Amino acid sequence: MIKTVGVVGAGPAGVAAAIMLKRYGIEVLLFERRTVGGLLNNAWRVENFPPLEPCTGEELCRKLEDRLTDNDIAIINEEVTAIRDRIIVTRRARYKVDYALVATGTAPKRLPTLETCSRVVYEYRDIPPGTEVIAIYGAGDMAFDGAVRASLRGSRTLLFSRSETLRAIEPLKASAEKAGVELHRAESILRVEPDEALLKITTSLNVYSADALLICIGRESLIPRIDSDRCEIIGDARGEIYRQASIAIGDGIKSAMKIALEG
């Protein structure tokens, strides 16, 4: 019989699973190394979750956190490094569970050659305060979402795409144009050099100065080491191409129900 479930990750899938498990009377240990909501914290606008009016990612994350509080589910702010049989291992301790759900989401695809200082980041929330000129590298939804958010807060925003093709959805591209984002198609970033308080960004066509660089060239599954048959991967951590908060929430609820009803 499953009495305690460890949920690794407090993004949409993890929060949904934790709440549903608690409703079934199952004890939950919820681990999160950063903040509730995961990548949603970066979103300028969330419009693809039908039950709610469009809102910012931060607003939606606060709602998720409120639901955890309502259900008396505490966050264990520790990074999980491994799951071994029925033990969840963090950098600080070990926790015994009957089953584990891994909802760790994704990690950014990195460009180590451009990581020349702390002002080169992979998430919008890591952009240094006071950034007046932001360069963004990418052509997908996350890049355009960050570009719109930066422009609307008053930053001059330069968006670089490696090709002529833009992968972002049309509404985001239209919002970026309306917000005044400076789009540079087919202009790859070759080098990034710290230059006093700025970054010197050399592309295939020109040289630019910016306060920070946000790299958004894709995501890939992020999962700890797993050596257990009492474990399931849920949400974006599955590595599927369809990554949406609403899908992750449904996945978390389904997995929790299977645990509760099938044991």
Secondary structure, 3 states (H helix, E strand, C coil): CCCEEEEECCCHHHHHHHHHHHHCCCEEEEECCCCCCHHHHHCCCECCCCCCCCECHHHHHHHHHHHHHHCCCCEECCCEEEEECCEEEECCCEEECCEEEECCCEEECCCHHHCCCCCEECCHHHCCCCCCEEEEECCCHHHHHHHHHHHHCCCEEEEECCCCCCCCCHHHHHHHHHHCCEEECCCCEEEEEEECCEEEEEECCCEEEECEEEECCCEEECCCEEECCCEEECHHHHCCCCCCHHHHHHHHHHHHHHHHHHC
